[in-house]
């Protein structure tokens, strides 16, 4: 099934950019598909991507298509709170970025050896009632510092923040290398009418070619 999906994206790439095949050096460049498709994934599926690596993504994740857009259009819409995969092809690779839309944001403070995380909304207002966990261990809120604190900072792990039934994730630790095709995990924090975006240091990589080989 992943082969069929890849073939579909690759066909769209060739059709939309076929003129480049006769353009000398351009024919050897990595041509990006004209369309990007947006699929919503569940919180459980998003957690698997963070916990087990982006290699877990397969056609089972592509169950809820919510939008698509072209390269020249870009994407300026505000999606409902949730986790979304943005898929496109670049050369022989099927690539995706994982975007999370949430009304809650975090900021990890440099207070080593302790670990302190500030949880706030897009207006900067502190949130004392979130369920904050690091590697499944609950972190209590400290009213004095208005942060969620641990005495010892971990070297790496998965931070989860749950509020009003929605969970978003923050990967702590060094970058991981899964191949040559770069895929970003991007968080978009919004609280209408305010909205802003940032890109955390954590980057994930994967190549569709290895998945195709394993799928046979």
Buried (B, 14 or more C-beta within 10 A) or exposed (E): EBEEBBEBBBEBBBEBBEEBEEEEEEEEEEBBBBBBBBBBBEBEBBBBBBEEBBBBBEEEBBEEEEBBBEEEEEEEEEBEBBBBBBBBBBBBBBBBBBBBBBBBBBEBEEEEEEBBBBBBBBEEEEBEEBEBBBEEEEBEBEEEEBBBBBEEBBEEBBBBBBBEEBBBBBBBEEEBEBBEBBBBBBBBBBBEEEEEEEEBEBBBBBBBBEBBEEEE
